[in-house]
Amino acid sequence: MNKTTSTIGKLFLIPTLLGNTTPESVLPEGTLKIVREIRFFIVENIRTTRRTLSKIGMGNLIDSIEFIELNKHKNANMMDYLGVAFEGNNIGLMSEAGTPCVADPGSVVVEMAHQAGIQVVPLSGPNALIMALMGSGFNGQVFAFHGYLPINERERINAIKNLEKRSMIYNETEIFIETPFRNNALLETLSQHCSAATRLCIASNITMPDEQILSLPIADWKGMKIDLNKKPAVFLIYNSGENRYFEKGKKKGR
C-alpha cells in the first residue's frame, strides 16, 4: 500500500486484540487487509506488536517492517513519527490492546497528523469501554470515562461518591478502570460506599472465552463472591431513578 512520493501517506488507527484471541474473531477482514499491507508502525511496545502482527498473518514480512516506539514521557518530534508519510508511505498506530487513543496513548501522534495535513483513518475493532457500556444496560446517550480512580483510600471514596452524585444529577453513566490486581479491592470499596440503589456493572475479560458482564444494584453485589484479580475489567455505575424503574416493573408483574 505504499504511495508514490507525490502523495502523502495516511495514518491508520488500528485496534488490536484485548487478549489471547484470534484476530479473525474480533477484527473485520477490511481492517486485517489494511494492516497486512502497512510497513511502518508506531507502537507502545515493539515486542508485543510483533506477536500481534504474526497472529494477523504478516509472516516473514515482519522483518521488513519499521517500528517507532511511542514514548509518551518525552517530547515527541513530528518528523520522527510521521516523516515517512511525506515519502508516500502509510503508517499504522497500534496500542497494546483495544483502540488507540481511547484510554490509551497515541493522541499526540494523531494531533500531529492533523496539523501536518496527514489523513487520519480510524479502523474498526474491539474497544473494552464501549463494549462494556453496550452490555451494561445503562444510559448510552450520556456517559463519561474517568480513567483510573485515586489510589489513596480517602480520595478514592470521595471520587466514588462524586461520581455517584454526578450520575444522579446528569442521568449519566460513569465509567472507570483499575489496575487488574486491585479490582477486588475496588469492588469492595464500591460495595461499601455506594447507595444500595446505585447500579454497578463490571465487564471483565471482554472478547475472551471467560468474558463476564454483570449488571446489578449495589445491594445485590454485597456479599457476592466474585474474583476479578488480574482480569482486565471495566467498571460502570449508574443511578438516575433506576429504583423507580424497578418498582414500576414489579407493579406491572415483570
C-alpha positions in Angstrom: 0.0 0.0 0.0 3.0 2.3 -0.5 2.1 5.6 -2.3 4.1 7.5 -4.8 6.4 10.2 -3.4 4.0 12.8 -4.7 1.2 11.5 -2.4 1.2 11.8 1.4 0.5 8.6 3.2 -2.3 8.1 5.7 -2.2 7.4 9.4 -4.3 4.3 10.2 -5.5 3.9 13.8 -5.5 0.2 14.3 -7.5 -1.6 17.1 -5.8 -4.8 18.3 -6.7 -7.8 20.4 -7.9 -7.4 24.0 -6.4 -10.8 25.0 -5.4 -14.2 23.7 -8.0 -14.4 20.9 -7.7 -15.0 17.2 -7.6 -11.8 15.1 -10.4 -13.1 12.8 -12.8 -13.4 15.9 -12.6 -9.6 16.7 -11.2 -7.7 13.8 -13.1 -7.2 10.5 -11.4 -8.5 7.3 -11.2 -5.0 6.0 -9.0 -4.0 9.0 -6.8 -7.1 8.7 -6.3 -6.4 5.0 -5.1 -2.9 5.6 -2.8 -3.9 8.4 -1.1 -6.6 6.3 -0.1 -4.0 3.7 1.5 -1.5 6.1 5.2 -1.5 6.6 5.6 1.4 9.1 4.1 1.2 12.6 4.0 3.5 15.7 3.6 1.3 18.7 3.7 1.2 22.5 5.9 -2.0 22.7 7.7 -3.5 19.7 7.9 -7.0 21.1 4.1 -7.4 21.8 3.2 -5.7 18.5 5.4 -8.2 16.6 3.5 -11.0 18.2 0.2 -9.5 17.3 1.2 -8.9 13.7 2.4 -12.5 13.5 -1.1 -13.6 14.5 -2.6 -11.3 11.9 -0.6 -13.1 9.2 2.4 -10.9 8.4 4.6 -13.9 8.2 8.2 -13.2 7.1 7.2 -9.7 6.1 7.7 -8.7 9.8 11.4 -8.5 9.3 10.8 -5.7 6.7 8.6 -3.6 9.0 9.9 -0.5 10.6 8.7 0.2 14.1 8.7 3.5 16.0 8.1 3.1 19.8 5.8 5.6 21.2 7.1 7.2 24.4 4.5 9.5 26.0 7.1 10.8 28.5 9.4 12.6 26.1 8.9 15.5 23.8 7.8 14.0 20.5 9.0 15.1 17.1 6.5 15.1 14.3 9.1 14.1 11.7 10.4 11.2 13.9 6.9 9.7 14.0 5.4 10.8 10.7 8.2 11.6 8.4 7.8 8.5 6.2 4.2 9.7 5.4 5.7 12.5 3.3 7.5 9.9 1.3 4.2 8.3 0.3 4.0 5.6 3.0 1.0 4.7 5.1 1.6 4.4 8.9 -0.2 2.3 11.4 -0.7 3.4 15.0 -1.3 0.4 17.3 -2.0 0.2 21.0 -1.1 -2.7 23.4 -4.8 -3.7 23.5 -8.0 -2.3 22.1 -8.5 1.0 20.4 -5.6 3.6 20.0 -6.1 6.9 21.7 -9.1 5.9 23.8 -7.9 5.3 27.4 -4.6 4.8 25.6 -1.6 6.9 24.5 -1.2 8.0 20.9 -3.4 11.1 20.7 -0.3 13.2 20.4 0.6 11.5 17.1 -3.0 12.0 15.8 -2.8 15.6 16.7 0.5 15.9 14.8 -1.0 14.2 11.8 -3.9 16.7 11.7 -1.5 19.6 12.0 0.6 18.2 9.1 -2.3 17.6 6.8 -2.0 13.8 7.0 -5.3 12.0 6.7 -6.3 10.1 9.8 -8.3 6.9 9.3 -9.8 5.1 12.4 -10.3 1.4 11.7 -13.0 -0.9 13.3 -12.1 -3.2 16.1 -12.8 -4.0 19.8 -12.9 -1.3 22.5 -13.5 -2.6 26.0 -15.0 0.7 27.2 -17.7 0.9 24.5 -18.4 -2.8 24.6 -18.8 -2.7 28.4 -21.2 0.3 28.0 -23.2 -1.6 25.4 -23.5 -4.6 27.7 -24.3 -2.7 30.8 -27.9 -1.7 30.2 -27.0 1.8 31.5 -27.6 5.1 29.7 -25.7 5.0 26.5 -26.8 8.5 25.5 -24.9 10.4 28.3 -21.8 8.8 29.7 -18.3 9.8 30.8 -15.0 8.0 31.2 -12.9 8.9 34.2 -9.8 6.7 33.7 -8.3 5.4 37.0 -9.7 6.5 40.3 -7.2 7.8 43.0 -5.2 5.2 44.9 -5.4 6.9 48.2 -8.4 5.4 50.1 -10.0 8.7 51.3 -9.6 10.3 47.9 -11.0 7.2 46.2 -14.1 7.1 48.4 -14.7 10.8 47.7 -14.2 10.2 44.0 -16.8 7.4 44.0 -19.3 9.5 45.9 -18.8 12.4 43.5 -19.4 10.1 40.5 -22.5 8.7 42.1 -23.9 12.2 42.6 -22.9 13.2 39.1 -24.8 10.2 37.7 -27.9 11.2 39.6 -27.7 14.8 38.6 -27.0 14.3 34.9 -28.6 10.9 34.3 -25.1 9.9 33.3 -23.3 6.6 33.2 -19.9 6.8 34.9 -17.1 4.6 33.5 -13.7 3.9 35.1 -11.0 1.2 35.2 -8.5 -0.2 37.7 -5.2 -2.0 37.6 -6.3 -5.7 37.4 -4.6 -6.7 40.6 -6.6 -4.0 42.5 -10.0 -5.0 41.0 -11.2 -6.9 44.1 -10.4 -4.0 46.4 -12.2 -1.5 44.2 -15.3 -3.8 44.2 -15.2 -3.9 47.9 -15.0 -0.1 48.2 -17.8 0.4 45.8 -20.0 -2.1 47.7 -19.3 -0.3 51.0 -19.7 3.3 49.9 -22.3 3.4 47.1 -26.0 3.6 47.9 -27.9 0.3 47.7 -30.0 1.5 44.6 -26.9 2.5 42.6 -26.4 0.0 39.8 -22.9 -1.3 39.2 -21.7 -3.1 36.0 -18.4 -5.0 35.9 -17.3 -6.2 32.5 -14.2 -8.4 32.6 -12.1 -10.2 30.0 -14.2 -8.8 27.2 -14.0 -10.9 23.9 -12.3 -13.7 25.9 -13.8 -17.2 26.4 -14.5 -16.4 30.0 -16.0 -12.9 29.3 -18.3 -11.9 32.1 -20.6 -8.8 32.2 -22.7 -8.5 35.4 -25.0 -5.5 36.0 -26.7 -5.4 39.4 -27.7 -2.9 42.1 -25.1 -2.4 44.8 -27.4 -4.2 47.2 -27.0 -7.4 45.2 -23.2 -7.0 44.9 -22.8 -7.1 48.6 -21.7 -10.4 49.8 -21.3 -11.8 46.2 -18.3 -14.0 45.7 -16.5 -13.0 42.5 -12.8 -13.0 41.8 -11.6 -10.2 39.5 -7.9 -10.5 40.4 -5.7 -9.9 37.4 -8.6 -9.8 35.0 -8.9 -6.7 32.8 -12.2 -5.1 33.8 -14.3 -2.0 33.1 -16.5 -0.6 35.9 -19.6 1.4 35.3 -22.0 2.9 37.8 -25.4 4.4 37.2 -28.0 6.0 39.5 -30.7 8.1 38.0 -34.1 6.9 39.3 -33.5 3.3 38.3 -35.0 2.2 41.6 -38.3 3.8 40.3 -37.9 1.7 37.1 -37.6 -1.5 39.0 -40.6 -0.6 41.2 -42.7 0.1 38.1 -41.6 -3.2 36.7 -42.6 -5.1 39.8 -46.0 -3.4 39.8 -46.5 -4.5 36.2 -45.6 -8.0 37.1 -42.3 -8.1 35.1 
